[in-house]
């Protein structure tokens, strides 16, 4: 351990040492289209060599070159090359004047073959460092805006169906504290709680109108992202749209089955002549009914953002998101948890899933407000100071309802349970990063040193769950079915639970972290990272009792190591990592036997992973394949205590294992053809655990096998240029949604859902037709609950560009 600490002490000194200059120089610049738009994914290199790179989404490029005179070359297939002669000195960074291509942005889209339509994975957030995917020893998947538009995505859940190894467990409920959707990732449940790499919580659905891309970062990532907002399986980070240096945008309408009506707009404009002050507004109105007899959701979303380049060193960004929705809860059937099942599959339940078991005036409202700000200051050519601040508010106001088979003698008596929710959660996150890209003795060294402060407060004034009535599912015309309404419900709650909760819970997390990537050679890279995390729970204050319970503090170290070897520079790499995640656990309040501690240690997850990454044929083929193994320790389990003061006590010696394989492919084999495909296999098991689940698969792990696929072809020449079609879908294997020795197993069958689209895009407009689940597959999402998913839906979308 002493050696490890010495290594980390040395890493903290690296920023001082890394100003030493040696070896090559650096060329950087920007490429623009003829209409002054950023030209993304354009090849830039040195003439007569293999040295080069491609521009990022903003048209920027930067790469190292040997000292001497060079010809900088931009070569697009079928078009005349663009060249500039440069003299590069050792240790010097040359800022090249902007390249302006002869092609406008529309022509460029056709030239840069859909080659990079779905393959761009470069990210500023995954490692908090300027690392390419092939340089990063961690696995992540990206869903970009182009793919979402092509698939006519109108909700977050449909967008992430393109992520290998990710599967929806639970639709967003809107209930207090944890009302966002749940997804299974590498054997663990996760919610989308990160925006631009920092806290951005939500309590309802998410609108895709302001999403530039969705990044799913896989594996326990506590070293860089802490523990409060992520899971051992990974995290979901939403990257928002940013203002750009040109007036433009689009307005769209989407309509479809079950009353779908969606209107959205994206407007961007510079606010001054020199284009240093930029503004962008994304907004959407969304309404849809239900395929069941009752049910709806309605939302409005507004997201203004503004950026200001104060100087060549200082830039500011502010992004605000306001989302307000009102909806009935989707029919989520809770299975009995206390006795063996009589029905063991959906087909054995005498339940009509075309009924909603609710009323259109039993709704829940979820106003959400997120503010994100960033200040970036260039300290030198090598170091940048970056300050990120976020403030989030999520609220649940209305009725959360669900149904449950609670009877001990049958699976035909369905009880409707409802709570009047009044809950608000406030989250503030302040993050300061120092990001460097320099040299130590001639070796390239990239580093981030950061501190983070996270504050969370939840105010709960909700009622308990009230049993409204019990319905007989065998009686198709049970007269009680339609008697649920707000007036009757309010009267019943006033009698049964007239005094709602009055509690406030809060916590703070103070963290510091460092992550360093050192190039031993151009092809061999080492990563070493460490986080120290101090969690402070202020407990939960009960206003009615005037008491506070649950105060505690805990400090944790979280390390991370990675290794990347590029067999072929910027094309083929092997990688391996050791990553750590953790979870803070409160002390036990119930009695424990003598010698058994009541103060718990943090729970830990340790992952070992290795694999292969490819980026070939000028980014026309990207591929990742990996094997991972995650072991969770310090898990608590319940043990019987015969003759003790309570029936059971708690030990902290349980563990859980999750291992699997993932593959992620994006390819453009010929001009106009784009393909993405993914596969995920996960094997999860409780090792030592409570007797009812020991040796079994956790229900949060989801299905063992998942596969996704999408292929589209667009005509790039001729009178029908811009006409295209796509087809794809998802395969999900059989899933044991409840699996324990008390109830037995409830199984949901495997399924395949197929979708297709037809589209025509010009510089001025886009027309799309979309068919979701066109084979009308009956399928369910499940996590100890059962929720029927939407049958066939057909949509039409029209977008006007300006």
Buried (B, 14 or more C-beta within 10 A) or exposed (E): EEEEEEEBEEBEEBBEEBBBBEBBBBBBBBBBBBBBBBBBBBBBBBBEEEBBBBBBBBBEBBBBBEBEEBBBBBBBEEBEEBEBEBEBEEBBBBEBEEBBBEBBBBBBBBBBBBBBBBBBBBBBBBBBBBBBBBBBBBBBBBBBBBBBBBBBBBBBBBBBBBBBBBBBBBBBBBBBBBBBBBBBBBBBBBBBBBBBBBBBBBBBBBBBBBBBBBBBBBBBBBBBBBBBBBBBBBBBBBBBBBBBBBEBBBBBEBBBBBEBBBBBBBBBBBEEEEBBBBBBBBBBBBBBBBBBEBBBBBBBBBBBBBBBBEEEEEBBBBBBBBBBBBBBBBBBBBBBEEEEBBBBBBEEBBBEBEBBBBBBBBBBBBBBBBBBBBBBBBEEBBBBBBBBBBBBBBBBBBBBBBBBBBBEEBBBBBBBBBBBBBBBBBBBBBBBBBBBBBBBEEBBBBBBBBBBBBBBBBBBBBBEBBEBBBBBBEEEEBEEBEEBEBEEBEEBBEEEBEEBBBBBBBBBBBBBBBBBBBBEEEBEBBBBBBBBBBBBBBBBBBEEEEEBEBEBEBEBBBBBBBBBBBEEEBBBBBBBBBBBBBBBBBEBEEEBEEEBEEEBBBBBBBBBBBBBBBBBBBBBBBBBBBEBBBBBBBBBBBBEBEEEEEEEBBBBEBBBBBBBBBBBBBBBEEBBBBBBBBBBBBBBBBBBBBEEBBEBBBBBBBBBBBBBBBBBBBBBEEEEBBBBBBBBBBBBBEBBBBBBBBBBBBBBBBBEBBBBBBBBBEEEBBBBBBBBBBEEBEBBBBBBBBBBBBBBBBBBBEBEBE
